[in-house]
C-alpha cells in the first residue's frame, strides 16, 4: 500500500472519529458528566483541594467494614506455598536396587510398577 493511500485512510478514520466525538458530546449523559466535572474542578480550585483529597474525604465517609478473611501477603518468587515432599526410599527385593525420590514419577519406579504392579512397589518403601 502506498503512503498516499495510508494518508487517505488515516484522514477518513480521523473524520469518522471526530464525528463520533461530536455525537458523544451531545449525548445527555455525557453532558451531565462534563458539567459536573467543570463544577467540581471550579470548587476544588476555589477551596484549594486536590482530587486525591476529595477522594480520601469521600472514602472517609464510608463506615469501615472489617473483612471476614485476613488479607494475604503476596508470596515472593522463591517462597514455597506448600511443604516439600518427604524423601522416600524404594528397595527392590528381587534385585536389591535402591531408588530415592520425592515424587512418584520416577523412571525406574514406573518400570517396576509396570512389571510388578503399583501396590507391590508401594510396599517396597523403606522408612
GUNU-963174 format. One record per residue: residue number from 1; x, z, y of N, C-alpha, C in turn. Coordinates in steps of 0.2 Angstrom, whole numbers, padded with zeros to 4 digits. Example, Ala and Ser with C-alpha at 12.3 -4.5 7.8 and 13.67 -1.06 7.14 Angstrom:
! residues 2
PT resi   n_X   n_Z   n_Y  ca_X  ca_Z  ca_Y   c_X   c_Z   c_Y
PT    1  0066  0039 -0028  0062  0039 -0022  0066  0039 -0016
PT    2  0064  0035 -0011  0068  0036 -0005  0064  0039  0000
This chain:
! residues 127
PT resi   n_X   n_Z   n_Y  ca_X  ca_Z  ca_Y   c_X   c_Z   c_Y
PT    1  0004  0000 -0006  0000  0000  0000  0004  0000  0006
PT    2  0003 -0004  0011  0007 -0005  0017  0006  0001  0022
PT    3  0010  0002  0026  0010  0008  0031  0004  0007  0035
PT    4  0002  0001  0037 -0003 -0001  0041 -0010  0001  0038
PT    5 -0010  0000  0031 -0016  0002  0028 -0017  0009  0027
PT    6 -0011  0013  0026 -0011  0020  0026 -0014  0023  0033
PT    7 -0011  0019  0038 -0013  0021  0045 -0021  0021  0046
PT    8 -0024  0015  0044 -0031  0014  0045 -0035  0019  0041
PT    9 -0033  0020  0034 -0036  0025  0030 -0036  0032  0034
PT   10 -0030  0034  0036 -0030  0041  0040 -0034  0041  0046
PT   11 -0035  0036  0050 -0039  0036  0056 -0046  0036  0053
PT   12 -0048  0033  0048 -0055  0033  0046 -0057  0041  0043
PT   13 -0052  0043  0039 -0053  0050  0037 -0053  0055  0043
PT   14 -0049  0054  0048 -0049  0059  0053 -0056  0058  0057
PT   15 -0059  0052  0058 -0065  0052  0061 -0071  0055  0057
PT   16 -0070  0054  0050 -0075  0057  0046 -0075  0065  0047
PT   17 -0069  0068  0047 -0068  0075  0048 -0071  0077  0055
PT   18 -0069  0073  0060 -0071  0075  0066 -0079  0075  0067
PT   19 -0082  0070  0063 -0090  0070  0063 -0092  0076  0060
PT   20 -0089  0078  0054 -0091  0084  0050 -0090  0091  0054
PT   21 -0085  0091  0058 -0084  0097  0063 -0089  0097  0068
PT   22 -0091  0092  0071 -0096  0092  0076 -0103  0094  0073
PT   23 -0104  0091  0067 -0110  0093  0064 -0111  0101  0062
PT   24 -0105  0104  0060 -0105  0111  0059 -0105  0115  0065
PT   25 -0102  0112  0071 -0103  0116  0077 -0110  0117  0079
PT   26 -0114  0112  0078 -0121  0113  0080 -0126  0116  0075
PT   27 -0123  0118  0069 -0127  0122  0064 -0128  0129  0067
PT   28 -0135  0132  0067 -0136  0138  0070 -0132  0144  0067
PT   29 -0131  0144  0060 -0127  0150  0058 -0120  0150  0061
PT   30 -0117  0144  0061 -0110  0143  0064 -0110  0145  0071
PT   31 -0115  0143  0075 -0116  0145  0082 -0116  0153  0083
PT   32 -0120  0156  0079 -0121  0163  0079 -0114  0167  0078
PT   33 -0110  0164  0073 -0104  0167  0072 -0099  0166  0077
PT   34 -0099  0160  0080 -0094  0159  0086 -0096  0163  0092
PT   35 -0102  0164  0093 -0105  0168  0099 -0102  0175  0098
PT   36 -0104  0178  0092 -0102  0184  0090 -0094  0186  0091
PT   37 -0090  0181  0088 -0083  0182  0089 -0081  0182  0096
PT   38 -0084  0177  0100 -0082  0177  0108 -0084  0184  0111
PT   39 -0090  0186  0109 -0092  0193  0112 -0087  0198  0110
PT   40 -0085  0198  0103 -0081  0203  0101 -0074  0203  0104
PT   41 -0072  0197  0104 -0065  0196  0107 -0065  0199  0115
PT   42 -0070  0197  0118 -0071  0200  0125 -0071  0207  0125
PT   43 -0075  0210  0121 -0075  0218  0121 -0068  0221  0119
PT   44 -0065  0218  0114 -0058  0220  0112 -0053  0220  0117
PT   45 -0053  0214  0121 -0049  0213  0127 -0050  0219  0132
PT   46 -0057  0219  0134 -0059  0224  0139 -0057  0231  0137
PT   47 -0057  0233  0131 -0055  0240  0129 -0048  0241  0126
PT   48 -0045  0236  0126 -0038  0236  0124 -0037  0238  0116
PT   49 -0042  0235  0112 -0042  0237  0105 -0040  0231  0101
PT   50 -0036  0231  0096 -0034  0226  0092 -0039  0225  0086
PT   51 -0038  0219  0083 -0043  0218  0077 -0042  0223  0071
PT   52 -0036  0224  0070 -0034  0229  0064 -0037  0236  0066
PT   53 -0037  0238  0073 -0040  0244  0075 -0048  0244  0074
PT   54 -0051  0239  0075 -0058  0238  0074 -0060  0239  0067
PT   55 -0056  0235  0063 -0057  0236  0055 -0056  0243  0053
PT   56 -0051  0246  0055 -0050  0253  0052 -0055  0257  0055
PT   57 -0058  0256  0061 -0063  0260  0064 -0069  0259  0060
PT   58 -0071  0253  0058 -0077  0252  0054 -0076  0254  0047
PT   59 -0070  0254  0044 -0069  0256  0037 -0070  0264  0037
PT   60 -0068  0267  0043 -0068  0274  0043 -0075  0277  0043
PT   61 -0080  0273  0045 -0087  0275  0045 -0090  0275  0037
PT   62 -0087  0272  0033 -0089  0272  0026 -0087  0279  0023
PT   63 -0092  0282  0019 -0090  0288  0015 -0085  0286  0010
PT   64 -0081  0291  0009 -0076  0290  0004 -0079  0291 -0003
PT   65 -0079  0286 -0007 -0081  0287 -0014 -0075  0288 -0019
PT   66 -0075  0293 -0022 -0070  0294 -0027 -0070  0289 -0033
PT   67 -0065  0286 -0035 -0066  0281 -0040 -0066  0285 -0047
PT   68 -0069  0282 -0052 -0070  0285 -0058 -0064  0285 -0062
PT   69 -0060  0280 -0062 -0054  0279 -0066 -0048  0279 -0061
PT   70 -0043  0283 -0063 -0037  0283 -0058 -0034  0276 -0058
PT   71 -0031  0275 -0052 -0028  0269 -0051 -0021  0268 -0055
PT   72 -0021  0262 -0058 -0015  0261 -0062 -0009  0258 -0058
PT   73 -0003  0261 -0060  0003  0258 -0057  0004  0251 -0060
PT   74  0007  0247 -0056  0009  0241 -0059  0016  0242 -0063
PT   75  0016  0240 -0069  0022  0241 -0073  0028  0236 -0071
PT   76  0034  0238 -0071  0039  0234 -0069  0040  0229 -0075
PT   77  0044  0224 -0074  0045  0219 -0080  0048  0222 -0086
PT   78  0052  0227 -0085  0056  0230 -0091  0052  0236 -0094
PT   79  0047  0238 -0091  0043  0244 -0094  0040  0242 -0100
PT   80  0040  0246 -0105  0036  0245 -0111  0029  0248 -0111
PT   81  0024  0244 -0113  0017  0246 -0112  0015  0249 -0119
PT   82  0019  0249 -0124  0017  0252 -0130  0024  0255 -0133
PT   83  0023  0260 -0137  0029  0262 -0141  0032  0257 -0145
PT   84  0038  0257 -0146  0041  0252 -0151  0040  0254 -0158
PT   85  0039  0249 -0162  0038  0250 -0169  0043  0253 -0173
PT   86  0042  0257 -0178  0047  0260 -0181  0051  0256 -0186
PT   87  0057  0257 -0187  0061  0253 -0192  0059  0254 -0199
PT   88  0057  0249 -0203  0055  0250 -0210  0061  0247 -0214
PT   89  0062  0250 -0220  0067  0248 -0224  0064  0246 -0231
PT   90  0064  0240 -0233  0061  0237 -0239  0067  0236 -0244
PT   91  0066  0239 -0250  0071  0238 -0255  0068  0235 -0261
PT   92  0070  0229 -0263  0068  0225 -0269  0070  0228 -0275
PT   93  0066  0231 -0279  0069  0234 -0285  0071  0230 -0291
PT   94  0069  0223 -0290  0072  0218 -0295  0079  0216 -0294
PT   95  0080  0215 -0287  0087  0213 -0285  0091  0218 -0282
PT   96  0088  0223 -0279  0092  0228 -0276  0093  0226 -0268
PT   97  0091  0221 -0266  0092  0218 -0259  0088  0222 -0255
PT   98  0091  0224 -0249  0088  0228 -0244  0086  0224 -0237
PT   99  0080  0225 -0234  0078  0222 -0228  0076  0227 -0223
PT  100  0079  0227 -0217  0077  0232 -0212  0074  0228 -0206
PT  101  0067  0230 -0204  0064  0226 -0199  0059  0231 -0196
PT  102  0057  0229 -0190  0052  0232 -0186  0045  0229 -0186
PT  103  0046  0223 -0188  0039  0219 -0188  0038  0217 -0196
PT  104  0033  0214 -0197  0031  0211 -0203  0032  0204 -0205
PT  105  0034  0200 -0200  0035  0193 -0201  0043  0192 -0202
PT  106  0045  0194 -0207  0052  0193 -0209  0053  0188 -0214
PT  107  0058  0183 -0214  0058  0178 -0218  0059  0180 -0226
PT  108  0063  0185 -0227  0064  0187 -0234  0058  0191 -0236
PT  109  0055  0195 -0232  0049  0199 -0234  0043  0194 -0236
PT  110  0043  0188 -0232  0037  0183 -0233  0039  0180 -0240
PT  111  0045  0179 -0242  0047  0176 -0248  0045  0181 -0254
PT  112  0046  0187 -0253  0045  0192 -0258  0037  0193 -0258
PT  113  0033  0193 -0253  0026  0193 -0253  0023  0187 -0257
PT  114  0026  0181 -0256  0024  0175 -0259  0025  0176 -0267
PT  115  0031  0179 -0269  0032  0179 -0276  0029  0185 -0279
PT  116  0029  0191 -0276  0027  0197 -0279  0020  0200 -0277
PT  117  0017  0197 -0271  0011  0200 -0269  0012  0205 -0263
PT  118  0007  0205 -0259  0008  0209 -0252  0008  0216 -0254
PT  119  0003  0219 -0258  0003  0226 -0260  0009  0228 -0263
PT  120  0012  0224 -0268  0018  0226 -0271  0024  0227 -0266
PT  121  0025  0222 -0262  0030  0223 -0257  0029  0228 -0252
PT  122  0023  0230 -0251  0022  0236 -0246  0024  0242 -0249
PT  123  0023  0243 -0256  0025  0249 -0260  0033  0250 -0260
PT  124  0037  0245 -0258  0044  0245 -0258  0047  0248 -0252
PT  125  0043  0250 -0247  0045  0253 -0241  0049  0260 -0242
PT  126  0055  0261 -0240  0058  0267 -0240  0058  0271 -0234
PT  127  0056  0277 -0234  0056  0281 -0228  0062  0284 -0226
